[in-house]
Amino acid sequence: MVASEVRKLAEKTQKSLAEIASMVNMVTQSIEHIGSRIQQMAVESENLSEQTSGLLPHIKAVQDNLSISNQTAAQVISSNEQIGHKIKEMTTATQNLVDIFTKIKTQRLNLENNIQEMLNHNEQLHQEFSKFEV
């Protein structure tokens, strides 16, 4: 019963590892896309500033807002990277659990074998002792 549960847990853990790896890839791609978009926005902002020098005060305000947005985006990227790192740590921890459960399964099988061997020896001893009964 325990072995079945351990096997099921190990299978679920392996499936979870695959899902986590997929999520990490998606988060990484999103981070790269956001970074690319931020760079494009900065370039477009500079071009607009050159073309509309008469609107300089307004453009300055827009640039300030974009700078804040860039800082916020950088913070978001940093947070996403931290999340990605934590997901990788979780993946490692999950793999460690899978390894532990595999060892537990092996030890349980060894224990079952030892118990069976002891039962066999016990039966043999019982048979030997029964020869001496009066």
N, CA, C and O atoms as CSV, one atom per row, in Angstrom:
chain,resi,resn,atom,element,x,y,z
A,1,MET,N,N,0.834,-1.188,0.000
A,1,MET,CA,C,0.000,0.000,0.000
A,1,MET,C,C,0.879,1.252,0.000
A,1,MET,O,O,0.651,2.178,-0.777
A,2,VAL,N,N,1.900,1.270,0.891
A,2,VAL,CA,C,2.799,2.414,0.973
A,2,VAL,C,C,3.586,2.563,-0.320
A,2,VAL,O,O,3.784,3.674,-0.810
A,3,ALA,N,N,4.028,1.451,-0.864
A,3,ALA,CA,C,4.806,1.500,-2.107
A,3,ALA,C,C,3.970,2.094,-3.223
A,3,ALA,O,O,4.477,2.882,-4.021
A,4,SER,N,N,2.723,1.737,-3.292
A,4,SER,CA,C,1.830,2.269,-4.327
A,4,SER,C,C,1.681,3.774,-4.169
A,4,SER,O,O,1.718,4.524,-5.144
A,5,GLU,N,N,1.513,4.199,-2.929
A,5,GLU,CA,C,1.384,5.634,-2.683
A,5,GLU,C,C,2.680,6.362,-3.001
A,5,GLU,O,O,2.660,7.456,-3.565
A,6,VAL,N,N,3.801,5.762,-2.641
A,6,VAL,CA,C,5.101,6.373,-2.942
A,6,VAL,C,C,5.287,6.469,-4.449
A,6,VAL,O,O,5.755,7.488,-4.958
A,7,ARG,N,N,4.914,5.388,-5.177
A,7,ARG,CA,C,5.024,5.422,-6.642
A,7,ARG,C,C,4.154,6.524,-7.229
A,7,ARG,O,O,4.586,7.282,-8.097
A,8,LYS,N,N,2.921,6.597,-6.739
A,8,LYS,CA,C,2.006,7.629,-7.249
A,8,LYS,C,C,2.557,9.020,-6.966
A,8,LYS,O,O,2.509,9.904,-7.822
A,9,LEU,N,N,3.082,9.208,-5.758
A,9,LEU,CA,C,3.645,10.502,-5.399
A,9,LEU,C,C,4.852,10.825,-6.268
A,9,LEU,O,O,5.026,11.967,-6.693
A,10,ALA,N,N,5.677,9.837,-6.531
A,10,ALA,CA,C,6.846,10.048,-7.390
A,10,ALA,C,C,6.402,10.416,-8.802
A,10,ALA,O,O,6.997,11.295,-9.425
A,11,GLU,N,N,5.370,9.760,-9.311
A,11,GLU,CA,C,4.869,10.074,-10.655
A,11,GLU,C,C,4.292,11.483,-10.699
A,11,GLU,O,O,4.533,12.230,-11.648
A,12,LYS,N,N,3.531,11.841,-9.673
A,12,LYS,CA,C,2.978,13.193,-9.623
A,12,LYS,C,C,4.096,14.222,-9.538
A,12,LYS,O,O,4.033,15.281,-10.163
A,13,THR,N,N,5.117,13.896,-8.755
A,13,THR,CA,C,6.244,14.812,-8.607
A,13,THR,C,C,6.949,15.004,-9.941
A,13,THR,O,O,7.318,16.125,-10.290
A,14,GLN,N,N,7.139,13.927,-10.686
A,14,GLN,CA,C,7.792,14.036,-11.987
A,14,GLN,C,C,6.946,14.857,-12.953
A,14,GLN,O,O,7.483,15.651,-13.726
A,15,LYS,N,N,5.641,14.675,-12.917
A,15,LYS,CA,C,4.760,15.485,-13.765
A,15,LYS,C,C,4.852,16.951,-13.366
A,15,LYS,O,O,4.888,17.835,-14.221
A,16,SER,N,N,4.891,17.200,-12.066
A,16,SER,CA,C,5.001,18.574,-11.579
A,16,SER,C,C,6.311,19.199,-12.026
A,16,SER,O,O,6.350,20.379,-12.375
A,17,LEU,N,N,7.383,18.416,-12.016
A,17,LEU,CA,C,8.680,18.921,-12.484
A,17,LEU,C,C,8.589,19.376,-13.932
A,17,LEU,O,O,9.111,20.432,-14.291
A,18,ALA,N,N,7.937,18.591,-14.751
A,18,ALA,CA,C,7.791,18.949,-16.162
A,18,ALA,C,C,6.965,20.221,-16.301
A,18,ALA,O,O,7.293,21.085,-17.114
A,19,GLU,N,N,5.904,20.344,-15.520
A,19,GLU,CA,C,5.073,21.544,-15.576
A,19,GLU,C,C,5.856,22.761,-15.099
A,19,GLU,O,O,5.756,23.833,-15.696
A,20,ILE,N,N,6.627,22.609,-14.039
A,20,ILE,CA,C,7.418,23.715,-13.513
A,20,ILE,C,C,8.454,24.151,-14.535
A,20,ILE,O,O,8.661,25.348,-14.736
A,21,ALA,N,N,9.105,23.196,-15.179
A,21,ALA,CA,C,10.093,23.536,-16.211
A,21,ALA,C,C,9.427,24.307,-17.339
A,21,ALA,O,O,10.003,25.266,-17.852
A,22,SER,N,N,8.243,23.914,-17.728
A,22,SER,CA,C,7.496,24.608,-18.772
A,22,SER,C,C,7.168,26.033,-18.333
A,22,SER,O,O,7.285,26.975,-19.117
A,23,MET,N,N,6.755,26.183,-17.068
A,23,MET,CA,C,6.441,27.510,-16.545
A,23,MET,C,C,7.680,28.402,-16.521
A,23,MET,O,O,7.609,29.583,-16.860
A,24,VAL,N,N,8.805,27.835,-16.121
A,24,VAL,CA,C,10.055,28.602,-16.088
A,24,VAL,C,C,10.385,29.109,-17.487
A,24,VAL,O,O,10.781,30.263,-17.650
A,25,ASN,N,N,10.227,28.261,-18.491
A,25,ASN,CA,C,10.487,28.675,-19.870
A,25,ASN,C,C,9.545,29.790,-20.288
A,25,ASN,O,O,9.970,30.740,-20.945
A,26,MET,N,N,8.271,29.693,-19.919
A,26,MET,CA,C,7.307,30.729,-20.281
A,26,MET,C,C,7.658,32.050,-19.602
A,26,MET,O,O,7.593,33.107,-20.229
A,27,VAL,N,N,8.031,31.994,-18.323
A,27,VAL,CA,C,8.392,33.205,-17.594
A,27,VAL,C,C,9.638,33.833,-18.211
A,27,VAL,O,O,9.711,35.052,-18.366
A,28,THR,N,N,10.611,33.003,-18.560
A,28,THR,CA,C,11.840,33.500,-19.180
A,28,THR,C,C,11.540,34.192,-20.503
A,28,THR,O,O,12.076,35.267,-20.772
A,29,GLN,N,N,10.699,33.597,-21.322
A,29,GLN,CA,C,10.331,34.204,-22.600
A,29,GLN,C,C,9.597,35.523,-22.385
A,29,GLN,O,O,9.825,36.485,-23.118
A,30,SER,N,N,8.732,35.575,-21.405
A,30,SER,CA,C,7.998,36.808,-21.110
A,30,SER,C,C,8.954,37.905,-20.668
A,30,SER,O,O,8.812,39.059,-21.071
A,31,ILE,N,N,9.919,37.549,-19.847
A,31,ILE,CA,C,10.900,38.528,-19.380
A,31,ILE,C,C,11.685,39.085,-20.559
A,31,ILE,O,O,11.888,40.295,-20.653
A,32,GLU,N,N,12.124,38.220,-21.449
A,32,GLU,CA,C,12.874,38.674,-22.620
A,32,GLU,C,C,12.012,39.574,-23.499
A,32,GLU,O,O,12.492,40.585,-24.012
A,33,HIS,N,N,10.758,39.218,-23.674
A,33,HIS,CA,C,9.854,40.024,-24.495
A,33,HIS,C,C,9.637,41.394,-23.862
A,33,HIS,O,O,9.658,42.409,-24.559
A,34,ILE,N,N,9.428,41.430,-22.546
A,34,ILE,CA,C,9.228,42.708,-21.851
A,34,ILE,C,C,10.473,43.578,-21.982
A,34,ILE,O,O,10.367,44.774,-22.253
A,35,GLY,N,N,11.642,42.990,-21.794
A,35,GLY,CA,C,12.891,43.748,-21.935
A,35,GLY,C,C,13.045,44.330,-23.327
A,35,GLY,O,O,13.456,45.480,-23.477
A,36,SER,N,N,12.721,43.555,-24.336
A,36,SER,CA,C,12.795,44.020,-25.726
A,36,SER,C,C,11.830,45.175,-25.959
A,36,SER,O,O,12.182,46.166,-26.598
A,37,ARG,N,N,10.624,45.046,-25.446
A,37,ARG,CA,C,9.616,46.104,-25.611
A,37,ARG,C,C,10.054,47.382,-24.906
A,37,ARG,O,O,9.848,48.478,-25.426
A,38,ILE,N,N,10.648,47.251,-23.739
A,38,ILE,CA,C,11.112,48.430,-23.001
A,38,ILE,C,C,12.181,49.163,-23.803
A,38,ILE,O,O,12.162,50.391,-23.886
A,39,GLN,N,N,13.109,48.420,-24.392
A,39,GLN,CA,C,14.147,49.041,-25.209
A,39,GLN,C,C,13.542,49.734,-26.425
A,39,GLN,O,O,13.958,50.839,-26.774
A,40,GLN,N,N,12.576,49.108,-27.068
A,40,GLN,CA,C,11.912,49.719,-28.215
A,40,GLN,C,C,11.198,51.005,-27.806
A,40,GLN,O,O,11.242,52.000,-28.529
A,41,MET,N,N,10.546,50.980,-26.656
A,41,MET,CA,C,9.843,52.171,-26.184
A,41,MET,C,C,10.815,53.321,-25.934
A,41,MET,O,O,10.493,54.469,-26.237
A,42,ALA,N,N,11.980,53.040,-25.395
A,42,ALA,CA,C,12.977,54.078,-25.134
A,42,ALA,C,C,13.458,54.707,-26.440
A,42,ALA,O,O,13.599,55.927,-26.522
A,43,VAL,N,N,13.710,53.884,-27.462
A,43,VAL,CA,C,14.155,54.389,-28.771
A,43,VAL,C,C,13.064,55.248,-29.402
A,43,VAL,O,O,13.351,56.328,-29.918
A,44,GLU,N,N,11.831,54.787,-29.366
A,44,GLU,CA,C,10.721,55.539,-29.948
A,44,GLU,C,C,10.520,56.867,-29.229
A,44,GLU,O,O,10.187,57.870,-29.859
A,45,SER,N,N,10.718,56.879,-27.936
A,45,SER,CA,C,10.584,58.111,-27.157
A,45,SER,C,C,11.629,59.142,-27.575
A,45,SER,O,O,11.312,60.324,-27.704
A,46,GLU,N,N,12.853,58.713,-27.785
A,46,GLU,CA,C,13.906,59.636,-28.218
A,46,GLU,C,C,13.617,60.206,-29.609
A,46,GLU,O,O,13.824,61.397,-29.840
A,47,ASN,N,N,13.143,59.371,-30.534
A,47,ASN,CA,C,12.789,59.844,-31.883
A,47,ASN,C,C,11.674,60.877,-31.832
A,47,ASN,O,O,11.740,61.890,-32.528
A,48,LEU,N,N,10.681,60.643,-31.042
A,48,LEU,CA,C,9.566,61.566,-30.898
A,48,LEU,C,C,10.040,62.897,-30.335
A,48,LEU,O,O,9.557,63.953,-30.744
A,49,SER,N,N,10.977,62.854,-29.405
A,49,SER,CA,C,11.519,64.072,-28.800
A,49,SER,C,C,12.202,64.951,-29.842
A,49,SER,O,O,12.044,66.171,-29.824
A,50,GLU,N,N,12.954,64.344,-30.740
A,50,GLU,CA,C,13.639,65.099,-31.794
A,50,GLU,C,C,12.650,65.704,-32.790
A,50,GLU,O,O,12.849,66.825,-33.257
A,51,GLN,N,N,11.603,64.980,-33.111
A,51,GLN,CA,C,10.630,65.433,-34.107
A,51,GLN,C,C,9.706,66.524,-33.571
A,51,GLN,O,O,9.175,67.316,-34.350
A,52,THR,N,N,9.515,66.575,-32.317
A,52,THR,CA,C,8.549,67.520,-31.752
A,52,THR,C,C,9.202,68.439,-30.726
A,52,THR,O,O,8.774,68.491,-29.573
A,53,SER,N,N,10.222,69.153,-31.137
A,53,SER,CA,C,10.954,70.024,-30.213
A,53,SER,C,C,10.069,71.135,-29.647
A,53,SER,O,O,10.351,71.643,-28.561
A,54,GLY,N,N,9.001,71.525,-30.361
A,54,GLY,CA,C,8.085,72.553,-29.857
A,54,GLY,C,C,7.275,72.076,-28.665
A,54,GLY,O,O,6.762,72.878,-27.885
A,55,LEU,N,N,7.170,70.789,-28.535
A,55,LEU,CA,C,6.395,70.228,-27.425
A,55,LEU,C,C,7.313,69.732,-26.308
A,55,LEU,O,O,6.962,68.832,-25.545
A,56,LEU,N,N,8.487,70.339,-26.235
A,56,LEU,CA,C,9.520,69.867,-25.313
A,56,LEU,C,C,9.049,69.709,-23.862
A,56,LEU,O,O,9.340,68.680,-23.252
A,57,PRO,N,N,8.341,70.673,-23.288
A,57,PRO,CA,C,7.908,70.474,-21.895
A,57,PRO,C,C,6.997,69.251,-21.724
A,57,PRO,O,O,7.106,68.505,-20.751
A,58,HIS,N,N,6.096,69.069,-22.697
A,58,HIS,CA,C,5.198,67.915,-22.625
A,58,HIS,C,C,5.972,66.608,-22.828
A,58,HIS,O,O,5.732,65.602,-22.160
A,59,ILE,N,N,6.891,66.668,-23.759
A,59,ILE,CA,C,7.694,65.473,-24.027
A,59,ILE,C,C,8.549,65.136,-22.810
A,59,ILE,O,O,8.746,63.965,-22.483
A,60,LYS,N,N,9.054,66.173,-22.141
A,60,LYS,CA,C,9.855,65.947,-20.932
A,60,LYS,C,C,9.019,65.215,-19.880
A,60,LYS,O,O,9.501,64.296,-19.216
A,61,ALA,N,N,7.781,65.631,-19.742
A,61,ALA,CA,C,6.897,64.965,-18.780
A,61,ALA,C,C,6.670,63.508,-19.180
A,61,ALA,O,O,6.663,62.613,-18.335
A,62,VAL,N,N,6.485,63.285,-20.482
A,62,VAL,CA,C,6.294,61.917,-20.970
A,62,VAL,C,C,7.546,61.085,-20.705
A,62,VAL,O,O,7.464,59.933,-20.278
A,63,GLN,N,N,8.706,61.689,-20.967
A,63,GLN,CA,C,9.955,60.965,-20.727
A,63,GLN,C,C,10.111,60.607,-19.246
A,63,GLN,O,O,10.561,59.516,-18.898
A,64,ASP,N,N,9.733,61.543,-18.393
A,64,ASP,CA,C,9.807,61.252,-16.955
A,64,ASP,C,C,8.916,60.059,-16.601
A,64,ASP,O,O,9.302,59.168,-15.845
A,65,ASN,N,N,7.704,60.078,-17.179
A,65,ASN,CA,C,6.788,58.959,-16.928
A,65,ASN,C,C,7.342,57.651,-17.486
A,65,ASN,O,O,7.218,56.597,-16.861
A,66,LEU,N,N,7.955,57.731,-18.671
A,66,LEU,CA,C,8.551,56.530,-19.255
A,66,LEU,C,C,9.717,56.022,-18.407
A,66,LEU,O,O,9.921,54.818,-18.256
A,67,SER,N,N,10.467,56.962,-17.865
A,67,SER,CA,C,11.581,56.568,-17.000
A,67,SER,C,C,11.063,55.809,-15.781
A,67,SER,O,O,11.620,54.788,-15.378
A,68,ILE,N,N,9.992,56.332,-15.211
A,68,ILE,CA,C,9.385,55.640,-14.068
A,68,ILE,C,C,8.878,54.270,-14.502
A,68,ILE,O,O,9.036,53.278,-13.791
A,69,SER,N,N,8.262,54.235,-15.693
A,69,SER,CA,C,7.772,52.950,-16.215
A,69,SER,C,C,8.924,51.980,-16.432
A,69,SER,O,O,8.813,50.791,-16.129
A,70,ASN,N,N,10.038,52.500,-16.962
A,70,ASN,CA,C,11.212,51.644,-17.174
A,70,ASN,C,C,11.739,51.105,-15.846
A,70,ASN,O,O,12.117,49.938,-15.740
A,71,GLN,N,N,11.757,51.974,-14.839
A,71,GLN,CA,C,12.204,51.526,-13.521
A,71,GLN,C,C,11.258,50.463,-12.968
A,71,GLN,O,O,11.683,49.453,-12.407
A,72,THR,N,N,9.964,50.722,-13.144
A,72,THR,CA,C,8.973,49.749,-12.681
A,72,THR,C,C,9.128,48.438,-13.436
A,72,THR,O,O,9.080,47.357,-12.849
A,73,ALA,N,N,9.315,48.550,-14.754
A,73,ALA,CA,C,9.498,47.340,-15.564
A,73,ALA,C,C,10.768,46.603,-15.144
A,73,ALA,O,O,10.790,45.374,-15.088
A,74,ALA,N,N,11.817,47.359,-14.852
A,74,ALA,CA,C,13.059,46.726,-14.395
A,74,ALA,C,C,12.820,45.995,-13.074
A,74,ALA,O,O,13.353,44.910,-12.843
A,75,GLN,N,N,12.014,46.608,-12.216
A,75,GLN,CA,C,11.679,45.948,-10.952
A,75,GLN,C,C,10.858,44.686,-11.212
A,75,GLN,O,O,11.055,43.658,-10.565
A,76,VAL,N,N,9.930,44.782,-12.173
A,76,VAL,CA,C,9.120,43.610,-12.528
A,76,VAL,C,C,10.015,42.514,-13.089
A,76,VAL,O,O,9.868,41.342,-12.741
A,77,ILE,N,N,10.944,42.903,-13.961
A,77,ILE,CA,C,11.874,41.923,-14.535
A,77,ILE,C,C,12.693,41.272,-13.420
A,77,ILE,O,O,12.883,40.056,-13.397
A,78,SER,N,N,13.167,42.099,-12.507
A,78,SER,CA,C,13.944,41.562,-11.386
A,78,SER,C,C,13.096,40.599,-10.556
A,78,SER,O,O,13.559,39.530,-10.156
A,79,SER,N,N,11.853,40.993,-10.307
A,79,SER,CA,C,10.950,40.112,-9.549
A,79,SER,C,C,10.717,38.811,-10.300
A,79,SER,O,O,10.732,37.733,-9.706
A,80,ASN,N,N,10.502,38.914,-11.611
A,80,ASN,CA,C,10.287,37.708,-12.419
A,80,ASN,C,C,11.521,36.810,-12.413
A,80,ASN,O,O,11.404,35.585,-12.387
A,81,GLU,N,N,12.701,37.424,-12.439
A,81,GLU,CA,C,13.929,36.631,-12.378
A,81,GLU,C,C,14.031,35.920,-11.028
A,81,GLU,O,O,14.440,34.761,-10.952
A,82,GLN,N,N,13.650,36.636,-9.962
A,82,GLN,CA,C,13.665,36.013,-8.638
A,82,GLN,C,C,12.666,34.858,-8.585
A,82,GLN,O,O,12.947,33.803,-8.017
A,83,ILE,N,N,11.496,35.077,-9.188
A,83,ILE,CA,C,10.488,34.013,-9.239
A,83,ILE,C,C,11.044,32.819,-10.008
A,83,ILE,O,O,10.902,31.672,-9.584
A,84,GLY,N,N,11.680,33.105,-11.151
A,84,GLY,CA,C,12.288,32.029,-11.936
A,84,GLY,C,C,13.323,31.267,-11.124
A,84,GLY,O,O,13.395,30.040,-11.185
A,85,HIS,N,N,14.128,32.009,-10.358
A,85,HIS,CA,C,15.140,31.369,-9.507
A,85,HIS,C,C,14.476,30.490,-8.448
A,85,HIS,O,O,14.913,29.367,-8.195
A,86,LYS,N,N,13.418,31.015,-7.834
A,86,LYS,CA,C,12.702,30.239,-6.817
A,86,LYS,C,C,12.075,28.991,-7.435
A,86,LYS,O,O,12.069,27.925,-6.820
A,87,ILE,N,N,11.548,29.128,-8.653
A,87,ILE,CA,C,10.964,27.968,-9.334
A,87,ILE,C,C,12.043,26.922,-9.588
A,87,ILE,O,O,11.808,25.725,-9.424
A,88,LYS,N,N,13.231,27.382,-9.991
A,88,LYS,CA,C,14.334,26.439,-10.195
A,88,LYS,C,C,14.708,25.758,-8.880
A,88,LYS,O,O,14.994,24.561,-8.856
A,89,GLU,N,N,14.706,26.529,-7.777
A,89,GLU,CA,C,14.990,25.934,-6.468
A,89,GLU,C,C,13.929,24.888,-6.118
A,89,GLU,O,O,14.236,23.817,-5.593
A,90,MET,N,N,12.668,25.230,-6.426
A,90,MET,CA,C,11.582,24.284,-6.156
A,90,MET,C,C,11.749,23.028,-7.009
A,90,MET,O,O,11.493,21.914,-6.552
A,91,THR,N,N,12.182,23.225,-8.252
A,91,THR,CA,C,12.401,22.084,-9.137
A,91,THR,C,C,13.479,21.175,-8.548
A,91,THR,O,O,13.335,19.953,-8.526
A,92,THR,N,N,14.555,21.788,-8.074
A,92,THR,CA,C,15.635,21.014,-7.462
A,92,THR,C,C,15.134,20.295,-6.209
A,92,THR,O,O,15.427,19.117,-6.003
A,93,ALA,N,N,14.380,21.008,-5.379
A,93,ALA,CA,C,13.849,20.396,-4.162
A,93,ALA,C,C,12.905,19.243,-4.505
A,93,ALA,O,O,12.921,18.198,-3.855
A,94,THR,N,N,12.091,19.447,-5.526
A,94,THR,CA,C,11.164,18.396,-5.945
A,94,THR,C,C,11.936,17.187,-6.452
A,94,THR,O,O,11.573,16.049,-6.154
A,95,GLN,N,N,12.995,17.425,-7.216
A,95,GLN,CA,C,13.809,16.314,-7.705
A,95,GLN,C,C,14.465,15.587,-6.538
A,95,GLN,O,O,14.580,14.361,-6.543
A,96,ASN,N,N,14.894,16.353,-5.538
A,96,ASN,CA,C,15.473,15.732,-4.343
A,96,ASN,C,C,14.441,14.843,-3.651
A,96,ASN,O,O,14.764,13.755,-3.174
A,97,LEU,N,N,13.202,15.320,-3.603
A,97,LEU,CA,C,12.132,14.503,-3.020
A,97,LEU,C,C,11.931,13.220,-3.812
A,97,LEU,O,O,11.762,12.143,-3.240
A,98,VAL,N,N,11.951,13.347,-5.130
A,98,VAL,CA,C,11.803,12.153,-5.974
A,98,VAL,C,C,12.925,11.167,-5.658
A,98,VAL,O,O,12.691,9.966,-5.531
A,99,ASP,N,N,14.138,11.686,-5.533
A,99,ASP,CA,C,15.278,10.819,-5.211
A,99,ASP,C,C,15.092,10.155,-3.844
A,99,ASP,O,O,15.360,8.965,-3.680
A,100,ILE,N,N,14.630,10.937,-2.870
A,100,ILE,CA,C,14.410,10.391,-1.526
A,100,ILE,C,C,13.347,9.305,-1.570
A,100,ILE,O,O,13.513,8.241,-0.973
A,101,PHE,N,N,12.246,9.575,-2.284
A,101,PHE,CA,C,11.175,8.582,-2.368
A,101,PHE,C,C,11.652,7.317,-3.079
A,101,PHE,O,O,11.230,6.212,-2.739
A,102,THR,N,N,12.516,7.481,-4.048
A,102,THR,CA,C,13.068,6.311,-4.730
A,102,THR,C,C,13.902,5.488,-3.752
A,102,THR,O,O,13.818,4.260,-3.735
A,103,LYS,N,N,14.705,6.172,-2.938
A,103,LYS,CA,C,15.507,5.468,-1.931
A,103,LYS,C,C,14.603,4.786,-0.902
A,103,LYS,O,O,14.854,3.654,-0.489
A,104,ILE,N,N,13.558,5.489,-0.499
A,104,ILE,CA,C,12.619,4.901,0.468
A,104,ILE,C,C,11.996,3.645,-0.115
A,104,ILE,O,O,11.848,2.637,0.576
A,105,LYS,N,N,11.636,3.709,-1.376
A,105,LYS,CA,C,11.031,2.544,-2.028
A,105,LYS,C,C,12.008,1.370,-2.010
A,105,LYS,O,O,11.632,0.241,-1.695
A,106,THR,N,N,13.257,1.649,-2.349
A,106,THR,CA,C,14.277,0.598,-2.357
A,106,THR,C,C,14.461,0.025,-0.954
A,106,THR,O,O,14.548,-1.190,-0.776
A,107,GLN,N,N,14.519,0.907,0.033
A,107,GLN,CA,C,14.685,0.444,1.412
A,107,GLN,C,C,13.478,-0.365,1.870
A,107,GLN,O,O,13.630,-1.352,2.589
A,108,ARG,N,N,12.297,0.040,1.463
A,108,ARG,CA,C,11.095,-0.697,1.829
A,108,ARG,C,C,11.130,-2.087,1.220
A,108,ARG,O,O,10.789,-3.070,1.879
A,109,LEU,N,N,11.544,-2.169,-0.048
A,109,LEU,CA,C,11.643,-3.480,-0.692
A,109,LEU,C,C,12.676,-4.358,0.011
A,109,LEU,O,O,12.455,-5.553,0.209
A,110,ASN,N,N,13.794,-3.763,0.382
A,110,ASN,CA,C,14.815,-4.511,1.127
A,110,ASN,C,C,14.262,-4.986,2.466
A,110,ASN,O,O,14.508,-6.118,2.881
A,111,LEU,N,N,13.523,-4.121,3.133
A,111,LEU,CA,C,12.923,-4.480,4.408
A,111,LEU,C,C,11.933,-5.627,4.232
A,111,LEU,O,O,11.920,-6.565,5.030
A,112,GLU,N,N,11.114,-5.557,3.202
A,112,GLU,CA,C,10.168,-6.640,2.935
A,112,GLU,C,C,10.906,-7.958,2.700
A,112,GLU,O,O,10.494,-9.008,3.191
A,113,ASN,N,N,11.988,-7.887,1.950
A,113,ASN,CA,C,12.786,-9.095,1.701
A,113,ASN,C,C,13.376,-9.637,3.000
A,113,ASN,O,O,13.364,-10.845,3.237
A,114,ASN,N,N,13.887,-8.744,3.835
A,114,ASN,CA,C,14.459,-9.164,5.115
A,114,ASN,C,C,13.396,-9.783,6.015
A,114,ASN,O,O,13.648,-10.790,6.677
A,115,ILE,N,N,12.228,-9.193,6.041
A,115,ILE,CA,C,11.136,-9.742,6.855
A,115,ILE,C,C,10.757,-11.129,6.354
A,115,ILE,O,O,10.571,-12.055,7.143
A,116,GLN,N,N,10.644,-11.262,5.047
A,116,GLN,CA,C,10.291,-12.566,4.485
A,116,GLN,C,C,11.359,-13.598,4.829
A,116,GLN,O,O,11.048,-14.741,5.164
A,117,GLU,N,N,12.605,-13.188,4.744
A,117,GLU,CA,C,13.700,-14.095,5.082
A,117,GLU,C,C,13.641,-14.489,6.563
A,117,GLU,O,O,13.875,-15.646,6.913
A,118,MET,N,N,13.327,-13.522,7.426
A,118,MET,CA,C,13.203,-13.816,8.852
A,118,MET,C,C,12.036,-14.764,9.110
A,118,MET,O,O,12.137,-15.667,9.941
A,119,LEU,N,N,10.947,-14.562,8.410
A,119,LEU,CA,C,9.799,-15.459,8.562
A,119,LEU,C,C,10.162,-16.877,8.134
A,119,LEU,O,O,9.780,-17.850,8.783
A,120,ASN,N,N,10.893,-16.979,7.050
A,120,ASN,CA,C,11.336,-18.298,6.587
A,120,ASN,C,C,12.244,-18.958,7.621
A,120,ASN,O,O,12.091,-20.143,7.919
A,121,HIS,N,N,13.186,-18.192,8.165
A,121,HIS,CA,C,14.071,-18.720,9.203
A,121,HIS,C,C,13.270,-19.110,10.442
A,121,HIS,O,O,13.543,-20.135,11.067
A,122,ASN,N,N,12.307,-18.309,10.786
A,122,ASN,CA,C,11.457,-18.601,11.933
A,122,ASN,C,C,10.722,-19.922,11.728
A,122,ASN,O,O,10.629,-20.736,12.647
A,123,GLU,N,N,10.210,-20.129,10.539
A,123,GLU,CA,C,9.506,-21.379,10.230
A,123,GLU,C,C,10.471,-22.561,10.331
A,123,GLU,O,O,10.121,-23.615,10.862
A,124,GLN,N,N,11.672,-22.376,9.825
A,124,GLN,CA,C,12.666,-23.448,9.904
A,124,GLN,C,C,13.013,-23.760,11.360
A,124,GLN,O,O,13.122,-24.925,11.742
A,125,LEU,N,N,13.186,-22.716,12.164
A,125,LEU,CA,C,13.479,-22.920,13.583
A,125,LEU,C,C,12.319,-23.628,14.275
A,125,LEU,O,O,12.524,-24.534,15.083
A,126,HIS,N,N,11.135,-23.219,13.957
A,126,HIS,CA,C,9.951,-23.847,14.546
A,126,HIS,C,C,9.918,-25.343,14.206
A,126,HIS,O,O,9.623,-26.176,15.063
A,127,GLN,N,N,10.219,-25.663,12.972
A,127,GLN,CA,C,10.244,-27.070,12.558
A,127,GLN,C,C,11.343,-27.829,13.307
A,127,GLN,O,O,11.142,-28.969,13.725
A,128,GLU,N,N,12.497,-27.193,13.471
A,128,GLU,CA,C,13.591,-27.842,14.196
A,128,GLU,C,C,13.227,-28.045,15.669
A,128,GLU,O,O,13.500,-29.101,16.239
A,129,PHE,N,N,12.615,-27.036,16.276
A,129,PHE,CA,C,12.209,-27.154,17.677
A,129,PHE,C,C,11.127,-28.209,17.852
A,129,PHE,O,O,11.092,-28.900,18.871
A,130,SER,N,N,10.268,-28.336,16.892
A,130,SER,CA,C,9.185,-29.319,17.000
A,130,SER,C,C,9.736,-30.749,17.001
A,130,SER,O,O,9.066,-31.662,17.483
A,131,LYS,N,N,10.916,-30.950,16.482
A,131,LYS,CA,C,11.543,-32.274,16.506
A,131,LYS,C,C,11.912,-32.680,17.935
A,131,LYS,O,O,11.976,-33.866,18.260
A,132,PHE,N,N,12.151,-31.681,18.774
A,132,PHE,CA,C,12.566,-31.948,20.144
A,132,PHE,C,C,11.403,-32.024,21.117
A,132,PHE,O,O,11.604,-32.309,22.297
A,133,GLU,N,N,10.241,-31.783,20.663
A,133,GLU,CA,C,9.080,-31.810,21.550
A,133,GLU,C,C,8.787,-33.242,21.962
A,133,GLU,O,O,8.937,-34.179,21.176
A,134,VAL,N,N,8.376,-33.387,23.186
A,134,VAL,CA,C,8.116,-34.723,23.726
A,134,VAL,C,C,6.640,-35.019,23.704
A,134,VAL,O,O,6.220,-36.099,24.120
